[in-house]
Amino acid sequence: MSIPISFKIVMIQDMLDFNINLLELDDDEQVAVYSSVLLSSLIVTSNRLEHLMREIRKINPCITLISEVEANHTSPVFVKRFIESLFFYGALFDCVSDHSADDEFNRKVMESILYSQPIRNIVAAEGKERTVRHVGIDVWRAFFARFGMLEVELSDACFNEAKLLINNFDCADSCMLHVDCKCFVVGWKGVPIFSVSAWKFV
């Protein structure tokens, strides 16, 4: 496409230290923002999440792509959190098991390291100690609206490309992809796993 693209890595110790000046943007530069499961990690520290959103608004990116876990792990009621996490992580374990049938060592590593801490935190921790708090796309829509963001419809071409990618794998029948308003939701055997959405500031 002959489009020059550059990346600048910015290291910060605290999200409150992030600001637009760290990016050293040019006036004629177009900026796109991509966030993958970052925003949900900031839910428990709402001041940092809101600070990040205000700084992104100052950047005024031409497009913001958000990929987040599609689950509700924030309920103050233990039973609801337990059931939600049971279905969600059950689907993830099943997916990993299908993909790693011939690689038991790596499957065990993924299950014990990547998934055990979030499960323990969601189910057993309370108050400020419960740092893993996933919410669904409807909650994010309400949150982004506060910052003047409008959801951009992902095209049929994007959907078809995603389907083609999924169909390259043996598990294509187990992986679901559907449109939720203007975003895509990807799941495993009927259980939503994550959403992909696009946004613009008005």
N, C-alpha and C positions, 0 to 999 in steps of 0.2 A: 504493500500500500504506500510505500515511500513516505511514511510518517516518522519523523525523528522522535524517539522516546527517550527520556532520561529518568533515572531514579536517584533519589538522594536519601540515604539512611540517616534517620535522626534517632539518637539514643537518649532516653529520658528515664530518670529514676521514679518519677511520679507523674501521673497523667496531668496533674495540675500545673506541671512545668511546661507542658506542650503549648506552643503558640505559633501563629502563622509566620512570624519572623524567622523561626528556625528553618523554614523551608526554602528561603531565599528565592522566591518566585519572581519570574520576569513578567512585566506588564502584558506582553503579548502571548503569554503561555496559557495553554488550555490544561486544566487539571482534572483528572478523574480520581475518585476515591474508591478503594475496594476494602471492605472490612469483612473478615471471615471469623465468626464466633468470638469477636472481641467485645462487642457492646454488652452482651449478656454477662461477661465477666465483671462489668462495672456496675451492674444493677445494685449490688449491695452497698456501693459507695456512690450514691446518686449525684453528689456534688461533682465528682470526677466525670461521670457520664455526661452531665449537663455542660460542664466546662468543655469537654471534647466536642460536643455538638455545636456549641457557640463558636469554637475556633474553626470547625469545618464550614460553618455558615459564612464566616469571614473569607474563607478561601473561595467560596462560591464555585464549586466544581461543576463542570459541564454535565457530569453524571456521577452518581454515588451508587455503587453496587454493594448490597448487604447480603451476606449469607449467615443465617443464624439457626441454632437448634430449634426445631418446631415441637415444643413440648411445654407443659405447664408444671414446673417444679417449684412453685413459689407459695403454694397454699400453706397457711398456718396450721391446717388440720393434718395431722400425721398420716391418717389413713388415706386421704386423697393423694398426698405426696408419694406414699408407698405404692399405691396402685399405678399412678402415672409413671413412676420410675421403673416399676416392674415391667410394664408393657414396653416402655421406651428402650430400656437396656436389654430386655429380653429379645427385642428385635435386633439390636446391635450385636448381641452375642450370637444370635442365629445367623446373621449376615457374615460375621467374622468366621464362624464355624464352617459355613458353606464355602467361603473363599480360601480358608486355610486348612482344608481337610488333610492335605499332605504336608503340612508344616506346623506340627503340634507345638514345637518350642516357641515360635513367634506368636502363635495364637494365645498361648498361656501368658506370654509377656504382655501382650496387648490387654488381655482381660485383667491381669493382676495389677498392672501399672497404670494403664490409661483409663480404665473404667472403675477400679475399686475405690479410689479416693473420691471421685464425684458421687458414686452411689452412697458411700458411707456418709458424705457430707449432706447430701439431699435428705437421706432418711433419718440420720441420727442427730445431726446438729440442729440447734435452735438459735433464734435471735441473730446477733451479729456474727456468730460462729458459722452460720450457714451461708457460705460464700457462693455456692453453686446455685444459681437461680435462673432457670431458663423460662422464657415466655414465648407465646405463639405470635404469629404475624399480626393478628388483630391488635394485640397490645402494642406492638412496634408501630403499627399504623397510627394509633392514637398518640403515641409519644412523638413520632416524627412530625405530625401535624402541628404540634406546639412550636416547632422550629420553622414552620412555613415550607415544609417539604411536600411535594406532590409525587405520588407513585406513577412511574412510567411503565406502560404496558410492554412486556417482553413479547417480541414478535413471534409469528408462526414459524419463521425461519429458525429462530432460537430454539423453539420447542422441538422442531424436527431434527436439528443438530443434536440436541440433548438425547432424543430418542435413538438416533443413529449410534451415538456413543454408548448408550446403555445396551443396545442390541449387539454390540461387539463382544459382550461377556455372556458366559454360559448361564448366568443367574438372571438374565433379562426378564424372565417370566415372574420372578420374585420381586423385582425392583419396580416400584410404581412412580409415575411422574404425572402430576395433574396440575391444572391451572387453578389458582385461588384468586379470584378477581384479576389482578394484573401480574401476580407473581407465580413462580413455580414452587411446588412442594414435592420433595423427593422422599420416598418412603420405602419400607421393606415389608412385604406381605401385608399390606394394608395399614401399617403403622407409620405415621409421618415421622421423619427423622430430621430434615432441615428444610428451610425455605431459602429461595434466592429471589431477591427483589431489586428493582432499580428506582432511583429517586432523583428529583431535581428540586432545587430551591426556587421559590417564586419571589 
